[in-house]
Amino acid sequence: MDTCKVLIIEDDESARKQLAKLVRKEGFEVTEAEDGAAGLEIFKEMKQDIIITDFSLPKMDGLELMHSVKRYSPEVQLILVTAFGGDDLAIMALRDGVLDYIKKPIDIDALVVALGRAKENIYLRKKTAMFPSLLLAEDEDAVRERLARVLEREGWKVLQASDGEKAVNIFQSAKIDIVMLDLKMPQKDGLTALKEMRSISDDFEAIILSGFGDEATAVEAMRSGATNFIRKPIDLDHLIVAVEKAIERLKLNRALKYRNRELEIQKQFAAYISKNSEIVINASDYLTEQVTGFAQKLLDVLPLAIFVVDSAFRIQYYNRDMGKIVERRDQVMDEEFIKRLAKLGAANVTYDSLISRISKVFEEKSGTIDRMKIGKYGYATLSLLKVKKYSDEKMMDLVAVAIRGERS
């Protein structure tokens, strides 16, 4: 896949240059703009994949810019940088389609996670695989070049270093996913180089190449964060398998960081909803498979049957428990459907009573939560949702129904 393109919009030149340097280090192609209006014109011309924008900008503030960009290109990934850090501002931005926000002064780890989530979304949308970057540090030229040729045939990008110091310098200037370090090298040995790399970034996996008798040092390298060590002479098949496992481990670790950040954002939404009694969901035209799949798993493990209906009583969404009685996504809530709710322990619900309660919730203001008894111990909770689509900028009202039926 081509390098992801990032547009950085920041009126402070020094801050913009520093941020651009950090983003380039992560392997992105960067374009800069000094204000919101200039940034919007650049985006319309170049159509970058990701926009990182300061909130406070001359000529056009960050939120206004993001609204304009989303109307022009709904799939763009937006990251907001703010010096204020207010929760209301963050929620407003996230609700309106921003992927993530970062507070000033910028935390590099937070930036890396935000960029990683954005790139993950882009790759999933384009159905493109990630091609990792490998750094091979080995002082024997013939051995290093032979190993590099083998690794490149696997489709991996390979950077080479003839000693530990050069390896650290390359690591500082380029995005590296997997490092392979010979233990004994001039300038800096592999263990020293690994420790210095870990002090720079923790977003990589390491494989140690060791000669006979280096087992104790290799074990120390494992304690310093190496994934594996391979004894010389190197078995090429073993090396390829070790790299594949390291790549898989890196992907899982990154995915865990991304999902943790998403859960953190969801907690912020929940806190904001509780404070303001408001539920507003931004449903952009493109929802990534990764995020929707993750959310679906969360909803599927809840001890509730959940479904969402529109004003015509057509089902727009349902979780696994509700799927036991739902035949298709656009199924209408008719009397037969209500009878099937008995399978979920809602035997006392009638068609008229449920339709009436849902209709009542549609008439109420955003944030309405209604509770309806469906038996001695069972109940249904009804919530009004507002869904906004960027394709037409219209708000759609939906009602979510969560059913906790009678326990046998």
Secondary structure, 3 states (H helix, E strand, C coil): CCCCEEEEECCCHHHHHHHHHHHHHCCCEEEEECCHHHHHHHHHHHCCCEEEEECCCCCCCHHHHHHHHHHHCCCCEEEEEECCCCHHHHHHHHHCCCCEEEECCCCHHHHHHHHHHHHHHHHHHHCCCCCCEEEEECCCHHHHHHHHHHHHCCCCEEEEECCHHHHHHHHHHCCCCEEEEECCCCCCCHHHHHHHHHHHCCCCEEEEEECCCCHHHHHHHHHCCEEEEEECCCCHHHHHHHHHHHHHHHHHHHHHHHHHHHHHHHHHHHHHHHHHCCCEEECCCCCCHHHHHHHHHHHHCCCCEEEEECCCCEEEEECCCHHHCCCCCCCECCHHHHHHHHHHCCCCCCHHHHHHHHHHHHHCCCCCEEEEECCCCCEEEEEEEEEECCCCCCEEEEEEEEEECCCC
